[in-house]
Amino acid sequence: MAWDDLWAALALMLVLEGLMPALAPRAFREALSQMATLPDRILRLIGLASMVGGAVLLYLVRQG
């Protein structure tokens, strides 16, 4: 994997993460406050599921 791909992925991640606060700041704030009340175990599971899903998606995209 080239460094350019890594930087492009980071840039795309920042664009996607910025969508919700830019388009719906109130809903974003409410979602964050609800997430802050979740137990650590649930947050870890959400993070793990997100990482696995992203890795599978990346694998599928790279194979196609």
Summary of the structure (lengths in Angstrom):
residues: 64
radius of gyration: 14.8
end to end distance: 15.8
largest distance: 39.9
contacts: 117
relative contact order: 0.06
helix: 89%
strand: 0%
